[in-house]
Amino acid sequence: MLPPAKFRGRYVRPKTILAATMAVGSLLAVASPASAAAFSFTTIDVPGAIPGSTRAGGINNSGQIVGSFVAGATTHGFLDTGGSFTTIDVPGASGAGTVASGINDAGQIVGDFQDGTTTHGFLKVGGSFTPIDVPAPLPPPGTVRFTVARGINDAGQIVGNFGFGTNAADSHGFLDTGGSFTQLDVPGGFGTAARGINEAGQIVGDFQDSTTMHGFLDVGGSFTTIDVPGARSTSAQGINDAGQIVGYFIDSTGDHGFLDASGSFTIIDVPGASFTTAEGINNAGQIVGTSESSFAVAHGFLATPVSMVPEPSSLALLSVGVIVLWTIRRRKCRQPIRLRLATTVGPRPARRRGAPRSGQAAFTRLQGG
């Protein structure tokens, strides 16, 4: 047991100091804003981009982020590795340029680019680009006009959507496994788009019916509809290995991001933004997406769960403890004392009034040197 310290003329035991410190820290924890928000938000803007043109689309388990930005009237993809940005441009891309949408833990990136009037998907491995074009099914209902790759897992499986025209209703989802394509269509719906895939091969995306747009989860060909309660429309954009799903929904107040954890929905709104979409999530629960502070002024964002960053209440508690102990030490230095620790052992002796009990530490205050 540590000896008591003298504070303002009175001896105060360390346990009393600790209790007081914890009490003050608890009050600060109650007042802390950490409990009011589920995430800590970081804005992502590519240096040199036209202000308000950065959009974040995907994140892997190393925290690498991909997305797009506009510079020189052309859209470019980007890779953000710890704040260091690398531009991604598919050779020969023109028109709308290049958009990066997904990244796996090997750093393989998927997205889309425009070549003339046709949109193609792409896979980037190192510095090598491979175009992705869904072949027209047989019998061919027409020419495939666009292919967009949106997500990739560590097995190299790629999901996205393709279509025979420019109308979103003509869209079909696809799963690309080593160059073998599987068409994905939600039963009873149309305009299916696959947007994210995890290591278990679970796929999320969206589709339309006669009334609105809905999100979906595809587990081995079994489809489950995702609708945020109270939403006019819902789109699922990304899924991690825990099955947590992110996306966005529209209600009477606008566009909001969401996190779906086993049917429990959390709304994600970037503070001060009028528009938020969540588009990717990794296994640590970090979420990336896009927000708009005003119409068409976009910024990427990274939302980190507060459990991954120090809470203000913890820092405040530590600060209070340091201040209290520093004050006690400072006052002790003004009036030096020596504490001698004596411990009684052996048979219990007769105890004088005011003497310490047997087996307990007795502290004798010695003045001077």
C-alpha positions, 0 to 999 in steps of 0.5 A, a space after each residue: 500500500 502506498 503511503 498517504 500524501 499531504 494535500 492542503 494540510 491534510 493527509 489524503 490516501 491514494 485511493 481517495 485521490 483515485 476516487 475523486 479523479 474518477 468521479 470528476 472524469 465520470 462527470 466529464 464523460 457524461 458531458 462528452 459529445 462522444 456518446 452523441 455521435 457514432 463516427 468521427 468524420 474526416 473530409 477527403 479532397 484530392 489536391 488539385 481537384 476542382 473544388 467540390 468534385 471529390 467522391 470516395 467509393 471504396 475502402 479495403 482493410 488496410 484503409 486504402 481508399 479509392 474514388 474519383 475527382 475532376 481536374 481539367 474538365 476530365 474525371 480521374 480515379 484516385 487511390 488514397 493511401 494514408 493521405 498520399 494520393 495517386 491518380 488513376 487513368 485508364 490508357 485511352 480513356 476519353 469523354 467522362 474519363 476514369 472512375 475507381 469504385 472498389 479495392 480489395 486487400 491485395 490493392 486490386 482496383 475496379 471501376 469504369 472508363 469511357 472510350 468514345 461512346 461506350 463505357 467499360 469496366 476495368 481491373 487494375 493490378 499494379 500498373 496493368 489495366 484489363 478491360 471488363 466487358 460483359 458479353 451479350 447473352 444468347 440469344 442476343 437482345 442487343 449490343 451491350 452498351 455499358 459495363 461498370 465494375 463496382 466491387 471486388 473481393 480478395 478472391 478476385 470476384 468482381 460485381 457490377 452492372 451492364 446494359 443494352 441501352 442508356 436507360 437504367 431500367 435496362 440494367 442487369 447485375 453481374 458476377 465475374 469469376 475469373 472471366 466467367 460471367 453470371 447475370 444477376 436479376 432480382 426476381 420481380 424487379 428490373 434495373 438490377 445493379 450489383 455494387 459490393 461483394 465480401 469474402 463470403 461472396 455475399 452481394 449487395 446492390 439495388 433494383 427497381 419495381 413499379 413503385 421505387 428503388 430497393 436495396 438487396 442482399 444476395 446470398 447464394 442466389 437467395 435475395 433479401 430486400 433492404 428498405 430503410 424504415 420510412 425511406 422513399 427509396 433505398 440503395 445498398 452499396 457495400 458489405 464487409 465480412 461481418 455482413 454489415 451493409 452500407 448505402 443510402 436512402 432518400 426520405 422527406 428530408 433528403 439523402 442520407 447514408 445508412 449502416 445496416 447491422 443485422 437489420 438494425 439501421 444507423 443513419 449516417 449524416 456528415 455534420 453540416 452536409 445536405 446530402 450523404 451517401 455511404 458507399 464502402 465499408 471495411 472489416 474495422 467498420 470504417 465507412 467511405 462515401 460522399 457528402 455535399 455541403 451545397 448543391 453539386 459541391 461534393 467531398 469524399 469522407 471517411 467515417 471512423 467508429 468512435 471506438 477506434 479513436 480516443 474518447 474525450 472523456 478518457 483524455 479528460 480523466 487522464 488529465 485530471 489525474 495528472 493535474 491532481 498528482 502534480 499539485 500534490 507533488 508540488 506541495 510536498 516539495 515545498 515542505 519536505 517530509 520523509 516517510 518511513 515504512 514500518 511493519 509489525 510482525 509476530 504475536 499481536 502486542 498490546 495496542 496503545 490508544 492511537 497506535 497502529 494495528 498489528 500487521 498494518 503499516 505504521 507511518 512515522 513523520 520525521 521532521 527535517 533531514 
